[in-house]
Amino acid sequence: MAELKLPAVIGDHMVVQRNQPVTLWGWADADAPVEVSLDTQTRKTKADKDGTWSVELKALESGGDPLTLTVKSGSQQVQATDILVGEVWVCSGQSNMQRSLHYVDNRDQEVAAANYLNIRFFDVPRKASGEPQDDVDFGPDRPTVWTVCTPGPARNFSAVAYFFGRDLHKELDVPIGLFLSYVGGTPSEAWTSRQSLESKTSLKPLLDRWDQQFAAWDPEKNEAKLTEWKTAVEKAKAEDKTPPRQPQLASDPRHSPLSPAGLYNAMIAPITRYSIAGAIWYQGERNVSRAYQYRTLFPLLIEDWRKQFAQPKMPFYFVQIAPYPYGAPHTKSAELREAQFLTLDKLKNTGMAVISDVGNIKDIHPTNKQDVGHRLALWALANTYGRSDLVFSGPLYKKVQFTGDKAIVHFDHIGSGLASRDTKPLSHFEIAGEDRVFHPATGEIDGKTVVVHSDSVKKPVAVRFAWHDIAESNLMNKEGLPASSFRTDTWKGVTEGVDY
């Protein structure tokens, strides 16, 4: 018989999503009967001809004692213990999501306090694949993969995910499960399925470039190099000479973490059958040079995940990238932030945590991850969990009116009022006339609006705010949440037309 087996995501210490049907699956002998029991529910099914089986249990409520899952098939049995029911979130992106609790402000105190037995992490192994996988790959000696949050292991897990989960746990008083699926320095297309990427004709140049690399990959060339090297080594030994160094071998581009769909295949596809509450996302730095393309790539990723997780309205909350000097031209990251901002209007059930005030222009990895996780949690608490009393966003540009030599800018999410973070005059406003030349401008708070003016522009037609890679602006609401950068014009930017 084939081994009765559960996928890695189903095991000891796992958290099951509450108030949603529970899908459980695995492998057994072809056509073998399978019995699955969890809590008071038992389901019987039969493995298909390939040995795959699946059952769906009724939704569970949070609370009560830890549960045990038992799966039987013939004489075989597997169990998973200490199972909790609560809220499960996928936490994904690149290095700022990956950055661990070990690297945050006040790390010693934060690590020592990271003792929450009802918060559990699942650390997805960082790998890429050319095809969608049905299980994550830990290798032959896979560890216990759902980890209880205690100071020892927590110090190595995502700080943003931890602070987000901690806030949810404290506010909701339910167990929290966090899938940690991230790889530093990776683009959004690596996290999106090939099928979705192919649905956009504008992405064809990007895919074609990688397809050329896939077609050129020849593992036999590596074998030939190795054989030649081994022969040379033996010859050198026989002649009492220094053997040559082992040659550097080409790697399979399908296993590159930069390849389209590569990380989706290995790190997202295997968990898409697991019921979740939503996803948080911190990524964009790798796509800065293709910021205009991100207007397509980023919403496509969100829609793709919603389809793959079979949750059309799945909450998806993301971090707007922080100021950092990406090099000339110096507005690339402003265009990336704009692409993120536009996603809010394009797709419902999305939210954006602005962190322009907690970044570090000398370090692409800001160490204040506490505010990042907290601001993501505000979006979730207000919009997923119904906390209508919360101000969950800083000011977001709504519209502009031009009156004489002034521009009157209106915002959403002003909370109890607009304010300057440092009490100094508002910074980083620019204004332009029909000549499209921008000049530094003053911005003055007038009730729920900001009035923008420059003596150099008599008839303004456009306003920009924090439209620079390193703009650390001071406009916020009185709740301390910063305003997003924006522009009122739609003139061609510096990244438009950059395909890869």
N, C-alpha and C positions, 0 to 999 in steps of 0.2 A: 504493500500500500504506500501511496504518497504520504508525506508527513502532513498531519493536520497543523495548519499554520495560520496565525493572525498577522496582518500587516504591522509594521513597526509602530504605527500611530495608535494602535489599540493595544494597551498594555497596563501594567501596574501604575497606579497613581494618576491615571488620566482624568481629565475633566470632560464630562459629556455636556453638550449644549442643552440647557433647559428649554422647555416649552417648544421644542421642535422634534419631529420624528427622529428616532435614533437609527442610523444605518450602520450595520455591522457586517463585515465581510472577511473573506479569507480564502484558504485553499485546502483541498482535501483530495482524496482519491476520486478519479472520474466517476460520476454517477453515484457517489456514496451518499447515504443519508447523513444529515447534519442537524444537531439539536443545539439551540442557543438559548441560554437563560440569563437574564439580568433583572435584578430586583424581583418583582412578582411575575414577570413576563417570561414566557417560554415560547419559542417559535421553532418549527421544524421545517427543513428545506432539503434540497438535494443539490449536490455539486453538479455542474454541467460537464460536458465531455472533456473540457479542458481542466477540470478540477476546481473551478472557481465557484464560490457560493456567496450569497448575500441575503440578509434579512432586514426588515424594517420593523422596529419596535415603536410603540406609542410614546408620545412625548412624556418626559419626566419633569417633576418639579424639584427645585432646589431644596436642600434641607435633609435632615435625617442622618442616619449612620452611613459610613462609606459602603459602597456596594461591591459585589463580586460578580464578575462575568465568567460563566462556564460554557465551554463549547465542547460537544462530544461528537465523535464520528466513529462508529464501530467500537473498537477497544481503545481508541485514542481519546485523550481529553486534554484541553489546555484551559488555563484560568488566568484572569487578570484581577488583581485585588486593589483595595484602597481607591475605588473609583468614586469621584465626586460629581455632582451635577451643578452646573453654574453657567458662566458666560465664557465663551471661547472666541479668541480673536487671532487673526493672522497678522504678524508684525514683519514687514518686509521692506526691502530697499537695498541701498548700498552702505558705505562704511559708516555714515552717521547713525544709521539704525543698528549697525553691527557693533559700534563702539560700546565697550562694556562698562559696567558699574565701577570698575577699577580706575577709570580715567575721568571721572566726573568731579565737580567741585565738592569739597568736603567728603572725599571718597571713604576715608576711614570710618567716619560716623555713619555714612549711608550704608556701607557694607555691613557694619556691625548690626545695624537696625533691620537688615533685610531678612527678617525671620517671620515669614507668613506661611504657615503650613497649608493654607487653603489656596495659595497661588502656586500653580504648577507650570513648568516650562517644557516645551518639546523643541529641542535644538536640531533642526533639519541639517543633515550633513551637506557641506558646501561642494556640490558637484554639478557638472553640466552633462547633458546627453543629447544625442541626435534625434531621439524618438521619445515620446511620452512614456514614463515609467509607471508601473502599477504599485510600486513600493519604493520607499527611500532606501538608499544604499549605505548601510553602516559597515559593510564588510562581513566576513565570517564570524567575527567575535563581537557582535553588536552589544553595546552596553544597555543598562536600564535607561530608557530614553525619555520617559516623562519624569522630570526631576522636581522634587519638592523645594520650594523657595526657602533656603536657609543661607546664612552668610557665606559658607564655603563655595557652593556652586554658583550662587547669585552673582558673585563678584565678576564672573566671566561671561555673564549673559547681558543682552542688550539693556543699556540703561534707559533708553526711551521706552522700550516695552515694559520694563520693570516699573518705572514711575507712572506710566499709563495704567498698568494693571493694578498697582497699589492704590491709585485714586479710585478706580472702579470698585475695588474690593472694599475700601473704607466706606464709600458712599452707598453701595448696593447691599453690602453685607452678604455676599454670596461668593462661592469659590470662583476663581478666575483661571482659565487655561490659556496659555500664550504659545502659539506656534512661532518659533524664531526662524525665519527663512530669509537670509540676507547674504550678500557677497559684496565686499568692498570694490569700488571702482567699476561698477557695472552699469550698462545702459538699460533703459526701460524695455527696449525691444527684446532683450534677453529673457525678460520675465513674461512675455506675451506668447501665446500659442502661434505656431506657424500658420494655421488656418486663418486666424484673425489678421495677422500681418499681411497675408496674401489678399485679403479682401479690400485693401486700399491700394489703388493703382499708384498713388504718389509714393508708396514705399518700395516700389519695384526696383529702383536703382540700388537701394540699400540691400535688398535680398539678392539681387543679381551679383553684387560684389562678393557677398559671402558664398553664393552658389559656385562662383568661379574657384574660390579657395577649396570648397568641398570637392569639386570635380578634379582639382589638381593634386589632391592628397593621394599619395601612393605609399602605402606601408612597406611595399617590397623594396623601395629605395632605402628605407631604414635597415631592413634585413641585410641588404647588400653592403651597406656601410659597416654594419656590425661584423659581418663575415670578413670583410677586408681588414678591419681593425684587429680582429682576433688572429688572423693570419700574420699580420705585421708584428703583433705581440710575441707570438711563438718564434718568429724569425729573429726578433731582437733578443729574446732569451737565449736562443741557440748561439747567437753571435756575441753574447755577453754585453749587449748594449742596452741603453735605457729604452724601455718600451714606450710607444707613442700613447698620448692621452686618448681616452675614449672619446669618439666624436659626438658632437651635440646632434641629437636626432630631432627631426621635425615632429611636432605634436599634431594629433588629429584635430582639425579646426572644429569639428562637431562637438568636441569636449571643451572648447574654449568658453569661459564664462562671459565672453563678449558676443558670442554667436547668437543670432536671432532664435528665440524659443529655447535656447540651450538650458537656461536655468528654470524656465517654466517646466520643461520636460522632466527634469530631475528633482526639482524642489517645490513645485506647486502642484503639478498633475497628480502626484501620489496622495495628496491630502484633500483633493477636491470632493471626495465622497463623504468627508467628515462634516457634520453639521457645525456651523459657526455663526457667531453673531455679526461679524463684520471684519474689516481689515484696516490697519493703519500702515502708512507708507511714508518713508523718508528717502527720497531719491531725486535726482535731477542734475546733480553736479556733472555727471558724465555726459549728459546731453546738452550742456550749455552751448557748445559750438553749433548745435543743430536745434536751437531753441524754437524757431518757427515750426520745424517739423514736429516738435513736442506737442504742438496744438493737436496734431493727429494721433501721435503715439500714446500720449497719456490717457485721453478718454478711451482710446481703443483698448488699452490694458484693463481699465476699470470695467468696461462692458464685457470684455473677454472673461475676466474672473467671475463676474456675476453670472455669465452663461455657464462656465465650467462648474461653479459651485451650485448651480441650479437655484440661484437666489436673485431674481431680476432687480430687486430693490435693496440689495445688500449694502449696508452703510460702508462708506469708504472715506476715511479721513486721512489727510496728508499734510506734510510739513512744507511750507514755502521755504526754499533754500535761503540761507543767510548771506549777507554781504561778504564778498571775498574777491581779491584781485585776480581775475581770470586772464588778464592780459588784453592787449588791444585787439579789436576795438572794445572799449570799456563799458558797453551796454549789453553785452551778450546775456549776462545773468539776469538783467532787468527784463529782457525778452523771455527768458525761461520762467521767471516769476509771473510774467503776464500770461504765459501759456497755462500755468497752474491756476491763476486767478480766473481765466476764461472758462476753465473746466467746471467751476462752481455753477455757472449759469447753464452750461451745456448739459450737465448731468445732475439729476436730483439725488438726494441722500449722499451728498459729498460735503466735505468740510475742510477748511484750510487753516492750519495753525501758523500764524505769522510770527517770525522770530528775529526780525531785523534789529531788535534791541538786545538780544542775548548772544549775538554772533561774536566772531573774533576775526578781524580782517587779516590777522597774522597767522591764523590757523583755520584750515578748512573744516576742522573738527572742533566746534565749540564745546567747552567743557560743562556749560550749564545745560545739562540734559533734563534737569528737574522741571524747568519751565516748559520745555518742549513736550515732555510727557503729560504735564498738567494741562496744557492748552489743547492737546489732542483729546484728553479725557473730558474737558469742558464741552467740546463738540459732541462727544458720545453721550454724555450725561444729559445734555439738553435736547438732543435730536433723536437719540435712540432710546433713551430711558426716561424721557418725559419730564426732566427737571426744568420747567418753564420759568423758574425764578432766576436762572443763571444768565449772566452776560457771558457769552461763549466766544465772541469774536471781537477783534478790534475793528476800527472804521474801514469799510470797503467802499471804493468809489462807486457812485450811483449815476450821477449826471453832472453836466456843467452848463451854466448859462453865462453868456458874454454880454456885458452891459458897459458900453463906452470903452474905457481903457482897463476894465477890470473883468476878472473871471470869477464867478461864484460857483464853488464846487460843493456838491451835495453828497452825503455818505449814508450808507446803511450801517447798522450796528454801532451807533454812537454811544450806546449805554446811557449813563446819566449825564453825558456831555462830553464834548471834545476838550482836549487839554494838551499841554506841552509836557513831555516827560521830565525835562530838566528845568522847566519854568522859563527857559530862554525863548526868543522868537522862533517861530516854526522854521525848520530848515529844509533844504533840498527841493524847493519849488522852482520850476522854470516855466517860462511863458514865451510864446512865439506868435508872430503875425503871419500874414500870407506868404512872406518870404521864407518861412520854415526855419528861421534862425532862432534858436532858443537863447534866452537871456535869464540870468539869475533873477528871481522874483521874491517878493515878500509874501508871506501868507499870514493872514490874521483871522483868528476865530471870531465868527459872528453868529452866535447862537448855535444852530445845528449845521452851519456851513463854514467854509474857509474862503475868504476873499483873497484872490491872488492878483498882484499888480507889479509892474515894472515900468519905470520912467522911460525905458528904452523901447517899449512896445505900446504904440498909441491905439492900435486896433487888434487885440489878441484874437487868435482863432484856435489855439491849442495850449494845453497845460500838461506838464509832466511833473511827477513827484517821485523822488528817490530813484530816478532813472539812471543809475550808475552802479557798476559792480560793487563799489565799496560805500554806497550811501547808507549811513546809519542815522536815519531820520528820527525826529523826536515827536511827531504827531501820534497821539494815542487817544483812547477814551479814558474817562476818569476811573475806570476799573483797572487801568494799567495795561490794557491790551493794545499793541501797536497797530498802526495803519499799514495796509499793504501798499507797496509801490504801484503806480498806475500811470497811464497816459490817456488823454482824451482824443488824440489823433489816431489815424490808422495808416500813417505813412510807412513806406517800406523800411523795414529794419535791417540790421547788419547781418542777420542769420537767414533771412528769407532766401530760398533757393539752394541752401546747403543741404545736400541729400545724405551725405555720410561722411 
